[in-house]
Amino acid sequence: MLGFLLKRLGAGVVLVWVTATATFFLTNATGSDPARRIVGAQADAATVLAKRQELGLDRPVLERYWDWLTSAVHGDLGVSWFTNQPVGGTVADALPISLSLVIAAIVLTALVSVVIGVLAAVRGGWVDSALQGASILAFAVPNFLVGLLLALVFAVQLGLFPAIGYTPFAQDPGLWAASITLPAVALAIGATATVATQTRGSMIDVLGQDYVRTLRSRGLPTRSILLKHALRNAAPASLTVLSLQFIALISGAVVIEKVFGLNGIGERATSAASQGDVPVVLGVVVLTVVLVVVVNLLADLALGWLNPKVRTA
């Protein structure tokens, strides 16, 4: 198992390097001139040239790439071209907001999808039909529209939650929970439909196995069969889908942060991309890929715990 994890970790490091390298060269191949944007359209050529030299844009792209890579390996992601603030600090300030949103959404997805998926597999009938109909609806409606509807009803009309803004957990846990409730629900609806459908299918397959019929013939309680045996064997497939949904939620959070006025990673990334602030874009990309690698590694550990065959393989 240790060897397997080391291989996965090595593959993750390679993934971070390849993605960061591709992003660096793509952002430098856009043809835009960040120096002109910084000094303004009315600046003369000498001012623009001085700013290009200050940013190092007059140097060969390979030389700039090597300098950025060596600094990034040592934990220095550079300085924003527009704010002159360290990229690491900029990303670190936005990280708690995005992590709070995505983690709350993934926890909500896991809890609701397991309950709905198991009920649909066990009860069948109208419960199963309702799940499939709700899944189609959740897939069809974009999450930003769900977010707008939730904000209109529960924030504007009923006043139960704030419509925009974020309160840090350390400042007030209650206001923190209130500030991420509507964004997390809007973000989790599509993922919940996906994971619940997968859980339903896995549970139906497991409940049709011979060992489940044997357990029932021996008089074991239905709850024990479902929770201790069937759900554990159905969990690996659902966990795999859930880990993929975590990655999808990170990208979906970009739109949700815009809707609810959350200044998270997605908001910083879109602002930096529109300005051409390459250091900030690279910092966000590196952080996002690192999160993906960590989540996949944790999913592998969980799969190994749930399924001994994975540990043996």
C-alpha positions as CSV (number, residue, x, y, z in Angstrom):
1,M,0.0,0.0,0.0
2,L,2.9,2.4,0.8
3,G,4.4,1.8,-2.6
4,F,1.1,2.4,-4.3
5,L,0.7,5.7,-2.4
6,L,4.2,6.8,-3.3
7,K,3.5,6.1,-7.0
8,R,0.3,8.2,-6.8
9,L,2.1,11.0,-5.0
10,G,4.8,11.0,-7.7
11,A,2.2,11.1,-10.4
12,G,0.6,14.0,-8.6
13,V,3.8,15.9,-8.6
14,V,4.2,15.3,-12.3
15,L,0.6,16.5,-12.9
16,V,1.2,19.7,-11.0
17,W,4.4,20.4,-13.0
18,V,2.8,19.6,-16.4
19,T,-0.3,21.7,-15.7
20,A,1.7,24.7,-14.3
21,T,4.1,24.5,-17.3
22,A,1.3,24.4,-19.8
23,T,-0.5,27.3,-18.1
24,F,2.7,29.4,-18.1
25,F,3.3,29.0,-21.8
26,L,-0.4,29.5,-22.7
27,T,-0.7,32.7,-20.7
28,N,2.5,34.0,-22.3
29,A,1.3,33.1,-25.8
30,T,-1.9,35.2,-25.6
31,G,-0.3,38.2,-27.3
32,S,-1.7,40.7,-24.8
33,D,0.6,43.3,-23.2
34,P,0.2,43.4,-19.4
35,A,2.6,46.4,-19.1
36,R,0.3,48.5,-21.3
37,R,-2.7,47.6,-19.2
38,I,-0.9,48.5,-16.0
39,V,0.4,51.9,-17.1
40,G,-2.7,52.8,-19.1
41,A,-3.6,53.3,-22.7
42,Q,-2.4,57.0,-22.6
43,A,1.2,56.1,-21.5
44,D,4.0,56.7,-23.9
45,A,6.3,53.9,-25.3
46,A,9.1,54.7,-22.9
47,T,6.8,54.2,-19.9
48,V,5.5,50.9,-21.3
49,L,9.1,49.7,-22.0
50,A,10.2,50.5,-18.5
51,K,7.2,48.6,-17.1
52,R,8.0,45.6,-19.3
53,Q,11.6,45.6,-18.1
54,E,10.4,45.9,-14.5
55,L,8.1,42.9,-14.9
56,G,10.8,41.0,-16.8
57,L,8.7,40.7,-20.0
58,D,11.7,41.7,-22.1
59,R,13.5,38.5,-21.2
60,P,13.2,35.2,-23.2
61,V,10.2,33.2,-22.2
62,L,12.3,30.1,-21.3
63,E,14.4,32.2,-18.9
64,R,11.3,33.6,-17.2
65,Y,9.8,30.1,-17.0
66,W,12.9,28.7,-15.3
67,D,13.0,31.6,-12.8
68,W,9.4,31.1,-11.9
69,L,9.7,27.3,-11.6
70,T,12.7,27.5,-9.3
71,S,11.0,30.1,-7.1
72,A,7.8,28.1,-7.0
73,V,9.6,25.0,-5.9
74,H,10.9,27.0,-2.9
75,G,7.4,28.3,-2.1
76,D,7.7,31.7,-3.8
77,L,4.9,32.1,-6.3
78,G,5.9,35.7,-7.2
79,V,4.1,39.0,-6.9
80,S,0.9,40.2,-8.5
81,W,1.7,42.5,-11.5
82,F,-1.3,44.8,-10.7
83,T,-1.4,44.9,-6.9
84,N,2.3,44.2,-6.0
85,Q,1.0,41.8,-3.3
86,P,2.6,38.4,-2.9
87,V,0.7,35.7,-4.8
88,G,0.9,33.3,-1.9
89,G,-0.8,35.8,0.4
90,T,-3.5,36.6,-2.1
91,V,-4.3,33.0,-2.7
92,A,-4.1,32.2,1.0
93,D,-6.6,34.9,1.8
94,A,-9.1,33.5,-0.6
95,L,-8.5,29.8,0.1
96,P,-10.7,29.6,3.3
97,I,-13.7,31.0,1.5
98,S,-13.5,28.5,-1.4
99,L,-12.6,25.5,0.9
100,S,-15.5,26.3,3.2
101,L,-17.9,26.4,0.2
102,V,-16.6,23.3,-1.5
103,I,-16.3,21.2,1.7
104,A,-19.8,22.2,2.9
105,A,-21.1,21.2,-0.6
106,I,-19.3,17.9,-0.7
107,V,-20.5,16.9,2.9
108,L,-24.0,17.9,2.0
109,T,-23.7,15.9,-1.2
110,A,-22.4,12.8,0.6
111,L,-25.1,12.8,3.3
112,V,-28.1,13.5,1.1
113,S,-27.1,11.3,-1.8
114,V,-26.5,8.2,0.4
115,V,-29.8,8.6,2.1
116,I,-31.7,9.1,-1.2
117,G,-29.8,6.5,-3.1
118,V,-30.3,3.8,-0.4
119,L,-34.0,4.6,-0.1
120,A,-34.5,4.5,-3.9
121,A,-32.8,1.1,-4.1
122,V,-34.6,-0.4,-1.1
123,R,-38.1,1.0,-1.6
124,G,-38.3,1.3,-5.4
125,G,-41.6,2.3,-6.8
126,W,-42.4,6.0,-6.6
127,V,-39.3,6.8,-4.5
128,D,-37.1,5.4,-7.3
129,S,-39.1,7.3,-9.9
130,A,-38.9,10.5,-8.0
131,L,-35.1,10.2,-7.7
132,Q,-34.7,9.7,-11.4
133,G,-37.0,12.6,-12.2
134,A,-35.2,14.9,-9.7
135,S,-31.8,13.8,-11.1
136,I,-32.9,14.8,-14.7
137,L,-34.1,18.2,-13.4
138,A,-30.9,18.8,-11.4
139,F,-28.8,18.0,-14.4
140,A,-30.8,20.3,-16.6
141,V,-30.9,23.4,-14.4
142,P,-27.5,25.3,-14.1
143,N,-26.3,25.9,-10.6
144,F,-26.0,29.7,-11.0
145,L,-29.8,29.8,-11.7
146,V,-30.4,27.6,-8.6
147,G,-28.3,30.1,-6.6
148,L,-30.2,33.1,-7.9
149,L,-33.6,31.4,-7.0
150,L,-32.3,30.5,-3.5
151,A,-31.0,34.0,-2.9
152,L,-34.3,35.5,-4.1
153,V,-36.5,33.3,-1.9
154,F,-34.5,32.6,1.2
155,A,-32.4,35.8,1.4
156,V,-34.4,38.6,-0.2
157,Q,-38.0,37.6,0.5
158,L,-37.7,35.6,3.7
159,G,-34.5,37.1,5.1
160,L,-33.3,33.8,6.5
161,F,-29.8,34.0,5.1
162,P,-27.5,36.7,3.8
163,A,-27.7,37.3,0.0
164,I,-24.0,38.1,-0.4
165,G,-20.8,38.2,1.5
166,Y,-18.8,35.8,3.7
167,T,-18.2,35.8,7.5
168,P,-15.0,34.0,8.7
169,F,-15.5,31.1,11.0
170,A,-13.2,32.5,13.6
171,Q,-15.2,35.7,13.7
172,D,-18.7,34.2,14.2
173,P,-19.4,30.5,13.5
174,G,-23.1,31.1,13.3
175,L,-22.8,33.8,10.7
176,W,-20.2,31.7,8.9
177,A,-22.7,28.8,8.6
178,A,-25.4,31.2,7.4
179,S,-23.1,32.8,4.8
180,I,-22.2,29.5,3.1
181,T,-25.5,27.7,3.4
182,L,-27.2,29.0,0.2
183,P,-24.0,28.8,-1.9
184,A,-23.3,25.3,-0.7
185,V,-26.8,24.1,-1.5
186,A,-26.8,25.6,-4.9
187,L,-23.4,24.0,-5.6
188,A,-24.3,20.6,-4.3
189,I,-27.6,20.0,-6.1
190,G,-26.1,18.7,-9.3
191,A,-23.4,16.7,-7.5
192,T,-26.1,15.2,-5.2
193,A,-28.1,13.9,-8.2
194,T,-25.0,12.3,-9.7
195,V,-23.8,10.5,-6.5
196,A,-27.4,9.5,-5.5
197,T,-27.9,7.9,-8.9
198,Q,-24.6,6.0,-8.6
199,T,-25.4,4.9,-5.0
200,R,-28.8,3.7,-6.1
201,G,-27.3,1.6,-8.9
202,S,-24.6,0.1,-6.7
203,M,-27.0,-0.7,-3.9
204,I,-29.4,-2.5,-6.4
205,D,-26.5,-4.6,-7.6
206,V,-25.3,-5.4,-4.1
207,L,-28.7,-6.3,-2.8
208,G,-29.1,-8.8,-5.6
209,Q,-26.0,-10.7,-4.5
210,D,-26.2,-14.2,-3.1
211,Y,-24.6,-13.3,0.2
212,V,-27.3,-10.7,0.9
213,R,-30.0,-13.3,0.4
214,T,-28.1,-15.6,2.7
215,L,-27.9,-13.0,5.4
216,R,-31.6,-12.4,5.1
217,S,-32.3,-16.1,5.4
218,R,-30.4,-16.2,8.7
219,G,-32.7,-13.6,10.1
220,L,-30.3,-10.6,10.3
221,P,-32.1,-7.3,10.8
222,T,-32.6,-5.3,7.6
223,R,-30.8,-2.3,9.0
224,S,-27.8,-4.4,9.8
225,I,-27.7,-5.9,6.3
226,L,-28.0,-2.5,4.7
227,L,-25.5,-0.5,6.8
228,K,-22.9,-3.1,7.7
229,H,-22.8,-5.2,4.6
230,A,-24.6,-3.8,1.5
231,L,-23.6,-0.2,1.9
232,R,-20.0,-0.9,2.6
233,N,-19.7,-3.0,-0.6
234,A,-21.6,-0.4,-2.6
235,A,-19.5,2.5,-1.2
236,P,-16.4,2.2,-3.4
237,A,-18.2,3.1,-6.6
238,S,-20.0,6.0,-5.0
239,L,-16.8,7.2,-3.3
240,T,-15.1,7.3,-6.7
241,V,-17.9,9.4,-8.2
242,L,-17.9,11.6,-5.1
243,S,-14.1,12.3,-5.5
244,L,-14.7,13.3,-9.1
245,Q,-17.6,15.6,-8.0
246,F,-15.2,17.3,-5.6
247,I,-13.1,18.3,-8.6
248,A,-16.2,19.5,-10.5
249,L,-17.3,21.5,-7.5
250,I,-14.1,23.4,-7.4
251,S,-14.8,24.6,-11.0
252,G,-18.5,25.2,-10.3
253,A,-17.6,27.3,-7.3
254,V,-16.3,30.0,-9.7
255,V,-19.8,30.8,-10.8
256,I,-21.4,30.4,-7.4
257,E,-18.9,32.8,-5.9
258,K,-19.9,35.4,-8.4
259,V,-23.6,35.0,-7.7
260,F,-23.2,35.3,-3.9
261,G,-20.4,37.9,-3.9
262,L,-17.8,35.6,-2.3
263,N,-14.2,36.7,-2.9
264,G,-12.8,33.2,-3.1
265,I,-10.3,31.5,-5.4
266,G,-12.7,31.5,-8.3
267,E,-13.2,35.2,-8.0
268,R,-9.5,35.9,-7.8
269,A,-8.8,33.6,-10.8
270,T,-11.4,35.2,-13.1
271,S,-10.2,38.7,-12.1
272,A,-6.6,37.8,-12.7
273,A,-7.3,36.2,-16.0
274,S,-9.3,39.2,-17.3
275,Q,-6.5,41.5,-16.3
276,G,-3.7,39.3,-17.6
277,D,-2.2,39.0,-14.1
278,V,-0.1,35.9,-15.0
279,P,1.5,35.3,-11.5
280,V,-1.9,35.1,-9.8
281,V,-3.3,32.8,-12.5
282,L,-0.4,30.5,-12.1
283,G,-0.7,30.5,-8.3
284,V,-4.4,29.6,-8.5
285,V,-3.7,26.8,-11.0
286,V,-1.0,25.3,-8.8
287,L,-3.1,25.4,-5.7
288,T,-6.1,23.9,-7.5
289,V,-4.1,21.0,-8.9
290,V,-2.5,20.4,-5.5
291,L,-6.0,20.2,-4.0
292,V,-7.1,17.7,-6.8
293,V,-4.0,15.5,-6.1
294,V,-4.7,15.5,-2.3
295,V,-8.4,14.7,-2.8
296,N,-7.5,11.8,-5.1
297,L,-4.9,10.5,-2.7
298,L,-7.5,10.6,0.2
299,A,-10.0,8.8,-2.0
300,D,-7.5,6.1,-2.7
301,L,-6.9,5.6,1.0
302,A,-10.6,5.5,1.7
303,L,-11.1,2.9,-1.1
304,G,-8.3,0.8,0.3
305,W,-10.0,0.9,3.7
306,L,-13.4,-0.1,2.3
307,N,-12.1,-2.7,-0.2
308,P,-9.3,-5.1,0.9
309,K,-8.8,-6.1,-2.7
310,V,-7.5,-2.6,-3.5
311,R,-4.9,-2.9,-0.7
312,T,-3.9,-6.3,-2.0
313,A,-3.6,-5.1,-5.6
